[in-house]
């Protein structure tokens, strides 16, 4: 059966497998989750831990060679990157001190078209006094029932709704409070109490902008120290949210600029004088046909490294590979713990394959190529 992968893809796959042999923990990258699952299905085990680098944004993870023993599971979708979806951070959401919305049935609002009699006014006033007494004794359910009786007797009194909303706040029912305050403001658009309690209810729900607007209006109509204290807290929360959003925006912009810098030929720094590598740089380098061909040539015969000693792009990548392979015991395809020919920064001199000359390559002045 013919191999379904072309020669160029096989070369890249060999280099990728060699790099995984040197740093197997790289398989724990989210982008390689499908490869990890494939290895584990075949009975293999991937070491725990995560590498310091990652694939550049937009770069595809190398794919393993297909096998006929068991179908490779479909690759999982990579996790959404923060700079793309811009999810809110914990600081940005800032739910400290907030509550879940209450879902009770809407409370009795009375008959808006009722014309109260003098007896209704008198009884409603008596219910209000009893409700205030119950509230002061922290009997909030009883206070709500008494304010409801007052509302049924005199549904046009805005203060009854606002005071019942205050009792709902004590029972941590902000939505019920907001309904009462909305009705109070329909009856009296200058009700400072309704703005104050609705502002507090919005604060409990985390509606910071609505809370600030209501509390500002309450203080404007009738200054209240408690309402002013609530307003200052809400403003502080708004500022925290603004700073968090700005920090997220800057981070997303920096990540985008960093990814843009990795574009083009895949080398940050823009030339031979300023390479700065990590694992993501190595994977980007593999996309360059010139680099891929050179690495394949060197892996086939390490002595061929001398052919690239005047190529800054190849030297920069080999220098990085040489530095990382020393701690890992050597990279497959190379000799011992370093590069043959005494490549600078590669961990020492190796030896040429059997039958070939062991004469070191001619020295080259690298002082001016930006690698020092």
Buried (B, 14 or more C-beta within 10 A) or exposed (E): EEEEBEEEBEBBBBBBBBBBBBBBEBBBBBBBBBBBBBBEBEEEEBEEEEBEBBBBBEBEBBBBEEEEEEEBEEBEEBEEEEBEEBEEBEBBEBEEEBEEEBEEEEBEBBEEEEEBEEEBEEBBBBBBEBBBEBBEEEBBEBBBBBBBBBBBBBBBBBBBBBBBBBBBBBBEBBBBBBBBBEBBBEBBEEBBBBBBBBBBBBBBBBBBEBBBBBBBBBBEBEEBEEBBEBBEBBBEBBEBBEEBBEEBEEBBEEBEEBBEEBEEBBBBBEEBEEBEBBBBBBBBBBBBEEBBEBBBBBBEBBBBBBBBBEBBBBBBBBBBBBEBBBEEEBBBBBBBBBBBBBBBBBBEBBEBEEEEEEEEBEEEEBEEBBBE
